[in-house]
Amino acid sequence: MSELHVVDHPLVAHKLTQMRRVETPSERFRQLLTETSLLLTYEVTRELPLVDVRVTTPLTESDQPELLDEPVVVSILRAGNGLLDGVLRVIPSARVGHVGLYRDHETLEAVEYYCKLPPVQNRMVIVVDPMLATGNSASAALEVVKRGRPAAIRFLCLLAAPEGIAALHATHPDVAIWTASVDECLNDRGYIVPGLGDAGDRIFGTT
């Protein structure tokens, strides 16, 4: 079964509470999401492999660690770009891919409309999307990424519902999940409760 990591940090909890408030405007929501994604990125990249390299400091030569290989980051459009901004501030030279999916509001199934990925074979891939609700979009995006034969995949989200976690565990047991919070449940429209509404609408000021 895949791993679940809930990032238990006071700053993450504080910023998430501010994002949940219905009166928080889009500009502030985007700022908070970027700040939170910085903190989440530190956690999801905690165990990336390192290799010692020889460097020359102002005083001497020394063997010091650096990343063996930077991960590829894949954003699930459109809301994933809200997390992507913060991730790229921590890993600015990471290659970036996009998978465009929308949720059919009748069936709640994910429908793919766009895909553009850099080479991911034998690379670590971090897939980002603020909400893990039904798990349908995440599962579909992970299927797309796996076609490129990555070495490993990690899924990073802001909020997760138990139903979405269970769905992802069932379809992709090899993918570890990182999230800021596991909320109570989904409502009959497939939205996370208590949640924060539609993340894409909150980010971009749409309805």
Beta strands, then each sheet from edge to edge (+ up, - down):
strand 1: 4-6
strand 2: 50-56
strand 3: 61-67
strand 4: 72-77
strand 5: 96-103
strand 6: 110-116
strand 7: 124-128
strand 8: 131-132
strand 9: 152-160
strand 10: 176-182
strand 11: 185-186
strand 12: 192-193
sheet 1: 1+ 10+ 9+ 7+ 4+ 5+ 6-
sheet 2: 1+ 10+ 9+ 8+
sheet 3: 2+ 3-
sheet 4: 11+ 12-
end
